[in-house]
Amino acid sequence: MIYADFNSSSYPHPKVLEYMRERLNQEVFANPNSIHSLGQKVLKAIEISRKMCAEILDCKPGQIIFNSGASEGISQVFFSVLKNAKKPLTILGSQIEHSAVVENLRLADEAGHNVLYINTLENGQIDLTHFEQLVKENDVDFVTVMAANNETGVIQPIERVSQVCQENNILFFSDTTQYIGKHQFSFKESGMDFAVLSSHKVGSLIGSGALLVKDPQSLNCFIHGGGQENGLRGGTQNYLGIEALGYAMKLFEESIPSLESLKQMKLSFEHNLKSKYDALKIVGEGAPRLAGTSLIGFSGLHGQVIQIELESRDIFVSTSSACSDNEPNTSKVLKAMKVSDQLGRSVTRLSFCCSTKQGEFDHLQKSLIDVYNKLSKVKY
């Protein structure tokens, strides 16, 4: 089996699974908010994980709020910013955001806030000139631009966005779900006010994550409960998920040097495919991209059919993002990039991790060539 869908979800790192087996065998189960010794032992493990994550993400432990994942963190950011507003806000968002951000922008618009959208360049990055123009012409209060796109892997110019926001006293949130765990990241140096991560994107378990916030006092509680996470996120903590997240982040930090090798294997893989087919395109090729993400389009073929053919060979990929994988049409991200429907319907997203081996790229290349040759005979 070849799993090439890490942008949808990584599988748990083998060392994370080993840690969890050992942890479960210790039979330490308690509510981390209990004052007895078992509860305090669990709470201590949570705080150790918080410190580990803070060290790796270059932030203070108190700036990390553990939760169920990035979607919850995104919702809490919007909830807090809108609740704190003393007037209708002007909000800038990109056209290529994940649906979790798109839905919150829609709700903000319906609530009477002024939502404006930054144009997208054909290489998949936001148009910085248009962004700076919007800031200049409007009294902007809040900006949301993702760090790396989940479909194309294109890395956004978040350093410049952050700089402009700081210069104009604008709150800046970046959806870093695909960035953290696939690229080195410093929350302190980023200048962001808010960032998010999901554990299942970084080699851990589904169901936990974190919200990073520059000023925790700017947050409003989104889920009310027993005052956990310093009163900012109610509900008994998923302490096993949090411990696994901390350990997975430590493993990612150790794997950072291998990102360059992954990038070179991917680029070689793309080059070899392009040399065989004139109709094949790498979406976002002209922009910086995540080391392990490749969105390949083959005009005249259908991405979902390619996906099915590959799965019959025990190879697992997606067509865009997992949240829209069942949609047969060109995604909103590719439309924003002015990708034609013929190419947009043909895309296959391949996403790898640092442990992906050259042999897997070789096998995937051969399988894709076989599939392309087979399907090219029955192009739509």
ROTINU-801407 format. One record per residue (C-alpha): residue number from 1; residue in three letters; x, y, z. Coordinates in steps of 0.1 Angstrom, whole numbers, plus 5000, padded with zeros to 4 digits. Layout:
BEGIN
NUM,ala,X,Y,Z
...
END
This chain:
BEGIN
1,met,5000,5000,5000
2,ile,5011,5036,4993
3,tyr,4994,5063,5013
4,ala,4997,5097,4995
5,asp,4970,5117,5012
6,phe,4988,5133,5042
7,asn,4972,5166,5036
8,ser,4939,5150,5045
9,ser,4952,5132,5074
10,ser,4986,5117,5084
11,tyr,4986,5083,5099
12,pro,4999,5082,5135
13,his,5037,5081,5136
14,pro,5048,5046,5147
15,lys,5066,5060,5177
16,val,5034,5078,5187
17,leu,5015,5045,5186
18,glu,5043,5029,5206
19,tyr,5041,5057,5232
20,met,5003,5054,5234
21,arg,5005,5016,5240
22,glu,5029,5021,5268
23,arg,5008,5049,5282
24,leu,4976,5028,5282
25,asn,4994,5000,5299
26,gln,5003,5023,5328
27,glu,4965,5024,5336
28,val,4966,5060,5346
29,phe,4931,5072,5340
30,ala,4916,5102,5358
31,asn,4900,5135,5353
32,pro,4929,5160,5350
33,asn,4908,5185,5369
34,ser,4905,5163,5400
35,ile,4926,5173,5430
36,his,4936,5137,5439
37,ser,4970,5124,5430
38,leu,4958,5105,5399
39,gly,4941,5136,5385
40,gln,4971,5157,5392
41,lys,4994,5132,5375
42,val,4973,5135,5343
43,leu,4972,5173,5345
44,lys,5010,5173,5349
45,ala,5013,5153,5317
46,ile,4991,5179,5299
47,glu,5014,5207,5310
48,ile,5045,5188,5299
49,ser,5029,5185,5265
50,arg,5021,5222,5265
51,lys,5056,5231,5273
52,met,5069,5208,5245
53,cys,5046,5223,5220
54,ala,5055,5258,5231
55,glu,5092,5252,5227
56,ile,5088,5238,5192
57,leu,5063,5264,5181
58,asp,5083,5293,5197
59,cys,5056,5307,5219
60,lys,5048,5308,5256
61,pro,5030,5278,5272
62,gly,5001,5302,5282
63,gln,4996,5311,5245
64,ile,4985,5275,5237
65,ile,4949,5265,5242
66,phe,4943,5228,5236
67,asn,4911,5219,5218
68,ser,4896,5194,5194
69,gly,4914,5207,5163
70,ala,4918,5235,5139
71,ser,4881,5239,5129
72,glu,4873,5246,5166
73,gly,4902,5270,5169
74,ile,4891,5289,5138
75,ser,4856,5292,5151
76,gln,4868,5305,5184
77,val,4890,5331,5168
78,phe,4861,5345,5147
79,phe,4837,5342,5177
80,ser,4861,5362,5198
81,val,4870,5389,5172
82,leu,4833,5395,5164
83,lys,4822,5395,5200
84,asn,4848,5420,5210
85,ala,4838,5443,5181
86,lys,4822,5476,5191
87,lys,4812,5484,5155
88,pro,4808,5466,5123
89,leu,4842,5453,5113
90,thr,4860,5454,5079
91,ile,4875,5419,5073
92,leu,4899,5408,5046
93,gly,4900,5372,5036
94,ser,4916,5353,5008
95,gln,4897,5334,4981
96,ile,4916,5302,4987
97,glu,4907,5295,5024
98,his,4896,5262,5038
99,ser,4859,5258,5043
100,ala,4862,5262,5080
101,val,4873,5298,5074
102,val,4850,5304,5044
103,glu,4820,5295,5066
104,asn,4830,5319,5093
105,leu,4835,5347,5068
106,arg,4800,5340,5055
107,leu,4786,5342,5090
108,ala,4805,5374,5096
109,asp,4790,5389,5064
110,glu,4755,5378,5074
111,ala,4760,5394,5108
112,gly,4766,5428,5091
113,his,4804,5430,5089
114,asn,4821,5442,5058
115,val,4839,5412,5042
116,leu,4863,5419,5013
117,tyr,4883,5393,4994
118,ile,4919,5395,4983
119,asn,4925,5386,4946
120,thr,4945,5354,4939
121,leu,4973,5352,4914
122,glu,4974,5324,4888
123,asn,5004,5308,4907
124,gly,4981,5303,4938
125,gln,4994,5331,4960
126,ile,4974,5360,4971
127,asp,4979,5392,4952
128,leu,4999,5413,4976
129,thr,4994,5445,4956
130,his,4956,5441,4958
131,phe,4959,5432,4995
132,glu,4979,5464,5003
133,gln,4955,5484,4982
134,leu,4925,5471,5002
135,val,4943,5480,5034
136,lys,4951,5515,5022
137,glu,4916,5522,5010
138,asn,4897,5507,5039
139,asp,4897,5508,5077
140,val,4906,5472,5080
141,asp,4902,5455,5114
142,phe,4909,5418,5108
143,val,4928,5398,5082
144,thr,4927,5361,5076
145,val,4951,5345,5051
146,met,4961,5309,5053
147,ala,4998,5300,5056
148,ala,4998,5271,5030
149,asn,4969,5259,5009
150,asn,4956,5225,5015
151,glu,4949,5217,4979
152,thr,4979,5231,4960
153,gly,5005,5232,4988
154,val,5012,5268,4978
155,ile,5028,5288,5006
156,gln,5014,5323,5010
157,pro,5035,5354,5016
158,ile,5024,5356,5053
159,glu,5056,5375,5063
160,arg,5045,5405,5043
161,val,5009,5401,5053
162,ser,5019,5401,5089
163,gln,5041,5431,5085
164,val,5013,5451,5069
165,cys,4989,5441,5096
166,gln,5014,5451,5124
167,glu,5021,5485,5107
168,asn,4983,5492,5106
169,asn,4973,5477,5139
170,ile,4952,5450,5123
171,leu,4945,5417,5139
172,phe,4960,5388,5118
173,phe,4949,5352,5118
174,ser,4965,5326,5097
175,asp,4951,5291,5092
176,thr,4984,5272,5097
177,thr,4968,5238,5097
178,gln,4987,5226,5067
179,tyr,5019,5246,5075
180,ile,5026,5233,5110
181,gly,5040,5198,5108
182,lys,5051,5203,5072
183,his,5072,5234,5075
184,gln,5093,5250,5103
185,phe,5073,5276,5121
186,ser,5078,5302,5148
187,phe,5047,5318,5162
188,lys,5067,5346,5178
189,glu,5085,5355,5146
190,ser,5054,5352,5125
191,gly,5038,5383,5141
192,met,5004,5365,5140
193,asp,4977,5372,5165
194,phe,4962,5337,5161
195,ala,4972,5304,5145
196,val,4959,5268,5147
197,leu,4969,5232,5144
198,ser,4953,5198,5142
199,ser,4970,5167,5157
200,his,4960,5144,5128
201,lys,4980,5166,5104
202,val,5013,5162,5123
203,gly,5014,5124,5128
204,ser,4992,5121,5159
205,leu,4956,5111,5166
206,ile,4924,5127,5152
207,gly,4904,5147,5177
208,ser,4929,5171,5194
209,gly,4947,5203,5184
210,ala,4956,5237,5196
211,leu,4949,5274,5191
212,leu,4979,5297,5194
213,val,4970,5332,5206
214,lys,4993,5362,5211
215,asp,4972,5377,5238
216,pro,4950,5351,5256
217,gln,4930,5378,5272
218,ser,4916,5387,5237
219,leu,4898,5354,5235
220,asn,4863,5347,5246
221,cys,4853,5313,5258
222,phe,4836,5294,5229
223,ile,4828,5261,5247
224,his,4816,5267,5283
225,gly,4822,5241,5309
226,gly,4843,5238,5340
227,gly,4868,5265,5333
228,gln,4895,5243,5318
229,glu,4923,5258,5297
230,asn,4924,5289,5320
231,gly,4887,5294,5314
232,leu,4891,5296,5276
233,arg,4879,5262,5266
234,gly,4855,5242,5287
235,gly,4853,5204,5288
236,thr,4874,5177,5303
237,gln,4907,5177,5284
238,asn,4915,5149,5259
239,tyr,4947,5143,5278
240,leu,4957,5112,5258
241,gly,4953,5131,5226
242,ile,4972,5161,5240
243,glu,5001,5139,5252
244,ala,5002,5122,5218
245,leu,5002,5157,5201
246,gly,5032,5169,5222
247,tyr,5051,5137,5213
248,ala,5043,5140,5176
249,met,5054,5176,5175
250,lys,5088,5166,5190
251,leu,5091,5139,5163
252,phe,5083,5165,5137
253,glu,5110,5188,5150
254,glu,5135,5159,5146
255,ser,5124,5153,5110
256,ile,5128,5189,5098
257,pro,5162,5183,5082
258,ser,5146,5156,5059
259,leu,5121,5181,5044
260,glu,5147,5191,5017
261,ser,5152,5155,5007
262,leu,5114,5151,5004
263,lys,5111,5182,4983
264,gln,5138,5170,4959
265,met,5122,5136,4955
266,lys,5089,5153,4948
267,leu,5103,5177,4922
268,ser,5121,5148,4904
269,phe,5089,5128,4904
270,glu,5070,5158,4889
271,his,5097,5164,4863
272,asn,5096,5128,4852
273,leu,5059,5129,4847
274,lys,5059,5162,4829
275,ser,5086,5149,4805
276,lys,5062,5122,4793
277,tyr,5030,5142,4788
278,asp,5025,5176,4773
279,ala,4990,5178,4787
280,leu,5002,5173,4823
281,lys,5003,5204,4845
282,ile,5016,5209,4881
283,val,4992,5234,4897
284,gly,5010,5261,4916
285,glu,5043,5251,4902
286,gly,5054,5288,4899
287,ala,5051,5295,4936
288,pro,5068,5282,4967
289,arg,5051,5250,4979
290,leu,5051,5226,5007
291,ala,5078,5200,5004
292,gly,5054,5171,5002
293,thr,5024,5184,4982
294,ser,5019,5180,4944
295,leu,4986,5188,4926
296,ile,4987,5172,4892
297,gly,4963,5180,4864
298,phe,4959,5160,4832
299,ser,4935,5178,4808
300,gly,4909,5155,4793
301,leu,4910,5130,4822
302,his,4888,5130,4853
303,gly,4905,5132,4887
304,gln,4880,5110,4905
305,val,4885,5083,4879
306,ile,4922,5085,4884
307,gln,4917,5083,4921
308,ile,4896,5051,4917
309,glu,4921,5035,4894
310,leu,4949,5042,4918
311,glu,4929,5028,4947
312,ser,4924,4996,4928
313,arg,4962,4994,4929
314,asp,4963,5000,4966
315,ile,4974,5036,4962
316,phe,4954,5063,4981
317,val,4953,5099,4969
318,ser,4926,5126,4968
319,thr,4914,5150,4941
320,ser,4915,5183,4961
321,ser,4908,5186,4998
322,ala,4891,5158,5018
323,cys,4863,5182,5026
324,ser,4854,5185,4989
325,asp,4866,5152,4975
326,asn,4831,5142,4966
327,glu,4825,5173,4945
328,pro,4829,5166,4907
329,asn,4835,5202,4898
330,thr,4865,5225,4898
331,ser,4872,5236,4934
332,lys,4868,5273,4944
333,val,4906,5274,4950
334,leu,4914,5265,4914
335,lys,4887,5288,4901
336,ala,4904,5317,4920
337,met,4936,5307,4903
338,lys,4918,5309,4869
339,val,4924,5272,4863
340,ser,4901,5260,4834
341,asp,4873,5235,4842
342,gln,4889,5210,4820
343,leu,4921,5211,4839
344,gly,4904,5216,4873
345,arg,4883,5185,4870
346,ser,4913,5164,4862
347,val,4935,5171,4892
348,thr,4949,5145,4916
349,arg,4964,5157,4949
350,leu,4994,5137,4961
351,ser,5007,5146,4996
352,phe,5036,5129,5013
353,cys,5054,5129,5046
354,cys,5091,5130,5056
355,ser,5092,5092,5059
356,thr,5082,5087,5022
357,lys,5108,5067,5004
358,gln,5122,5070,4969
359,gly,5108,5036,4961
360,glu,5073,5048,4968
361,phe,5077,5077,4944
362,asp,5090,5053,4918
363,his,5061,5029,4922
364,leu,5036,5058,4922
365,gln,5052,5072,4890
366,lys,5049,5039,4872
367,ser,5013,5034,4884
368,leu,5003,5069,4873
369,ile,5018,5064,4839
370,asp,4999,5032,4835
371,val,4966,5049,4846
372,tyr,4972,5079,4823
373,asn,4979,5057,4793
374,lys,4948,5036,4800
375,leu,4925,5065,4806
376,ser,4939,5086,4777
377,lys,4922,5061,4753
378,val,4888,5072,4767
379,lys,4892,5109,4774
380,tyr,4860,5128,4781
END
